[in-house]
Amino acid sequence: MATIELNIYNLVNFQSIPPDWPGGFWWHWLFFTVVIIGFVLTMVMGVIYIERRGMARMQSRLGPNRTGPFGLLQPVADAIKVLLKENIVPDAADKLIHWLAPVVAFAPALMIFAVVPFGNGVLLADLNVGILYVVAISSVSTVGIFMAGWGSSNKYSLLGAMRNVAAVVSYEIPLVLAIVGVVLISGSLSLNQMVVAQDVPFILLQPLGFLLFFAAGCAEINRSPFDLMEADSEIVAGFHTEYSGMKFAMFYLVEYAEAVAISAIIATLFLGGWRGPILPPWLWFVVKVIIVFFAMVWTRTTLPRIRIDQLMAFAWKFLFPMSLFNLFITALQVLAGWPTELVWAMIIVNFAVMAILVLVWSKLFFKLGRGRIEV
């Protein structure tokens, strides 16, 4: 499985840069730190525009179209506006925790990109346990969100923060199990090596794993329909109710930076990352990230928000057992050494298994429940 020879890409650039490029450890560190910060901030402004315009089209309206050509400068105008807002801190708040929370929440969203490859070897650090680093560091943002809820001295903020902790703890398990399937096929924990191993994009070999990772990832970063942590109809604005000005802008930035990070991880694990014909590797990577994010926007526009009890049930009663099935099936295929000349047969089998499992489990064993439940 790890040595599948079938290559659906053409003219792939496998030339790797030296690990100390462009000249020594500190120059390498400085260059890629600047690249990562610039990439994240640029992508955040881009995806904000894509989401607002995309949702507007799906809802038969125009969206932002006045600031700059086609409304392209609207994210910049919003950033300037929010930075000029007054910074208000509640009297009863824990001032230090209230101030530190946005920083603690934002830092991990940047640190994830240290191991995400933009090309073959084009990354800050090619860790041999890169995906474990991603899983570990991404959970730290939850600490910042809980600090915001606790430090605000607001019961709605605390409830929103506790919902976030419950969601992350619950959805982390199926998310990690979905990653294990990719690790088994690629034979490596390095994100760069996972991309190199994808002569066939892993979304074809792991369709159920992709579905599980996408759903669990959206839930972890509070994307609709899993955005119960910011349900204004129930808990005002959730954990950032008492934030304004620059600190609110930091949380707004965290939301979209995490969405870009999840899109980048999905593109790397399942869509071949930087691999592709003709175009430069970094451009292929950016295109795939935007495609994944657009799928998140489409999901947000299409599906209604679920209740908090349904949120927990979906994690433990559907995603968790599905992830165990996916792991078991993948392990059998790897141990059996599926012939590389029959890889397309394996793709058909995996899609059929995914369809059968999802249909049977959702119809016979898993029900979200009906009726109104107050939590």
N, C-alpha and C positions, 0 to 999 in steps of 0.2 A: 504493500500500500504506500509506503513512504518513497518508493522509487518508480512511481507511475511515469511511463515514458511518453504518453500521449500529450502533445503540446498543441493547444488551440490558439496560442499567441504566436505572432510572427515578429521577427526583427526585435526580440527582447534584448535590452542592453544589460548584460550581466557583469560589466566592468565595475569593480568595487573600488571605492576610494580608500586610501590608507587610513587606519584608525586615528592617526594624529594630524590628518589634513585640517587646515592648510599650512601647518608648520609648527608642530609641538603641541603638547597637551593643553596649555593655557589658551593658545590661539584657537585650537579646536573647540574648547569649552566656550570661549567668548563668542566665536562666530555662530555656533549653533544655538547658544542662548538667545542671541539677538534674532536669529532666524525664527526660533520657536515663538518668542514674544510677538514678533511682527506677524507671523503666520496666524497665531490665535486671534490677535486683535483684528486683523484684516478679515479673517473668516467669520468672526462674530458679527462684524458690521454687515458682511455679505449675507449671512444666513438670516439675520434680522430682516433685511430687505426682502429676501426670498420668501420668508414666512409671511410677512405682512402682505406682500403683493400676491403671493400664491393663494393664501386664504381668501383674499378679497375676490380673486377670480372665481374661486370655488363657491363663494357665497354671493355671486352676482353683484359685486360692487367694485369700486376702483382701487381702493387702497391709497397709500401715500403717493402723490404725483405732483406736488407743488414745489418741493425743495430740491433744486437741481434738476437736470434732465431726467425725465421719467421717475422723479422722486428718489434718485440715487443718493442724494445727500441727506435724506431724512434721518438715518441713524446718527449722522454727525450732528445734526440740529438737535436731536433728542439728547445726545450726550452733553452738548453744551448747556442745554436747558437744565438738565438734572444736576450738573455740577454747580450751577448758580443758585440752586435751592438752599434754603437754610437747613443747617444740621440741628435737629431737635433730639434731645435725649431725655427720656422720662426721669422725673425726680427720684422715683423708687428703683430705677434700674441700677444694675451693677455696672458702673461706668467702664471699668477695665475690660470686663467680659464683653460688654456691648460694643466696645471699640475693636477688640481683637477678632470677634466672630467673622466679619467679612474677609479679613486677611487669611484666617485659618481655612475658610471655605474656598477661597480663590486659589491659593498656592498649589494644592494638589491637581487642579485642572490644568495648570501649566506643566507641572512635573511629569504628568503622564506622557507628554510628547517627547521626553528625553529618550525613550526607547522605541518610538514610532518611526519607521524608516520612510523617508521621502524618495529614496532610490536605493540601489544596492550598496549598503554600507553607509548611506547618507543619513546619519542620525547622530545624536549626541553621544549615546553609549549603547553599544550592542551587547547587552547583558545576556548571559546564557540562561537566565531565569527571568527574561523580560516580561512575560505575561504574568508571572507571579508578582512582579513589581507593580504592574498595572493594577491588578486586583487589590493589592495591599494599599497602594497610595490613593486609589480612588475612594476608598472607604473613609479616608481622613476628612473629606469634605463634610461628612455627616456630623463630625465633632463640631465643626464650625457652625453648622445649622442648629445643633442642639444648644450650643453656647448662645446663639442669637435668641432662641426661645426662652432659655433660662435667664439670661441677662436682661431681658426686656421687662421683666416683672409684669407680664401680661398673660392671663390664662389662655387666651386664644393663641398667642405666640407659642406658649409652652405646648399646647395641644397639637399645633401644627408641627412643632419640632419632634414631638414624641411619635407622631404618625410617620414622620420621615425615618426615624430610627427603626420603627417596626417594619417599614417597607424595605429598607436596605438589608436588615437582618434576614427577612424572609426571601427576598428576591436574589440575594447574593448566592444562595445555594444552587438554584437551577442555572444561574448565569455561569458559575464556575464549572458545573457539570457539563454545560454546553461547550465550554472551552476545552475540556478534557478530550472530547471527541476529536477536535482539531489537533491537539497535542499528540494523540495516538497515531493519527494519519501522517503528520509531518515528522514525527520523531524528534521534535525539538521544542524547547520553551522560549527560544529566541524569536522575536517577531520578524526579524529580517530573514531568518532561516525558514520560517513558516511561509513567507512570501516566495522565497526561492523554490520551495517544495511544491508550489501550486502550478504545476504544468496543466492541471485541470482546476479551475476555481473551486474552492472547498464548498461553496454554496451548492454546487451540483452533487458533491459527495456527502454533504451534511445539510440537506435542506431542513430537516427537523431541528438540528442544532442551530442553524441560522434563525429560524422562527423563534426558538426559545431565547436565544441571546438578544434578539431584537426586542421582544416583549419585556424581558427582565431588565434590559438596559434602559428602556423607556420608563419603566416603573422606578428604577433607582434614581433617575435624574428628574423625576416629577413631571414627565411629559404626559400630556393628555393621551388616553383617558384615565391615567393613573395619577392625576395632579390633585389628590385629596389633601396634600400638605399645604396647598394654596387655594383652598376652596372658599372663595369670598362669600358664597351663599351660606356657609356654615361657620367658618372661623375667621371672618374678615379677610385678612390677607395671609394668614398663617404666620410662620416664624419671623417674617420681616415686617410685621404690622407696624412696629415702633421705629422703623428706620426711614431716614430721609436723606436727601442730598447725596454726597459722595458715597456714603456707606450703603445706601439703597442701590446706587449705581453699581457698586461692587457685587451685590447679590444678583442684580440683573445680568451682569457680565458673567457671573458664575453659571447661571442657568444655561446660557447659550454656549459658554466655553465647554461645559460638560456635554452638551448636545453635539458639539463639534468633535469632542474627544471620543464619545461613543461611536459616532459616525466613522471616525478615523480607525478605531479598533475593529469595527465591523468590516470596513473596506480592507483592512490588513488581513484579518483572519479568514474571511469568506469570499472576497472579491478579487483576490490577487494583488492587493496593495498597489505598488508602483508599476507592476508588470502590465504591458500592453504594447501593441504595434505602433510604429510610426512616430507617435507623439513622445515628447520627453517623459521620463518616468515620473517626475514630480507633478507634471500636468495630469497624467493618468490618475495619480493619487488624489489630487484636488477634485477632479471630475467625479470620481467614485464617492468621495466624501459628500459632495453636494447631492448626488443621487440618493444616498442613504438618508441625508437630512430631509430631502424632499419627501421621501417615504414617511418620515415622522410627521411632517406637516400634513400630508394627505390623511394619515391616521387621526391626527388631532381634529381635522375638519370633518371627518366622517363619523367617528364613534362618539357616543355620549359618555360623560363622566360616570364612573361606577362608584358605588358606595364603599365605605371603608371595610365593611364585612366582606363584600365581594372582592375587594382588593386582596385581602388576606387569603380568602378561599381560592382565588385564582392562582396564587403562588403555591400554596401547599397541596391543593387537591388536583391541580391540572399541570402546572409547569414542572413541579417536582417529580411526579411519577413519569411524565413524558421525558424528562431529562435522564431518568434512570433507564428507561427503555432505549433511548438514543445511545447512551453509553454502553449498554449491554450489546446492542446490535453492532455498533462500531467495533467493539472489542472482538466480537466473533469474526467480523470481516477481516480485521487486521491479523488475528491469529490464524485464520484460514488461508491467508495469503492470496486474496482474490487476484486472478490472472490479469495482468495489465492490458492484455489484448481484449479483455471483456469489460473494460472500465465503463463503457456506455451502458452495458447491461446492468452494472451495479448502480449507475445513476438512475435508471428506470426503476429498479427494485427499491432504492431508497426513497424516491418520490412516492411510489405506491405505498410503501410502509408508512410514510409520514401521513398520507391521506387517510389510510385505514385507521391508524392509531388516533389521530385527531378526531375523526368522525365517530368512531366507536366510543372513545372515552368521553367525549362531550355529550353524546346521546344517552349513554347507559350509566355512567358512573359520576359525572360531574355536572352539578347544577349550581348556578350562581344564586338562585333564590329569588323570590318575588316579594312584593309588598314594601312598605315603608318601615325602615328601621332607624331610630334616632340613636346616634352615638355621641 
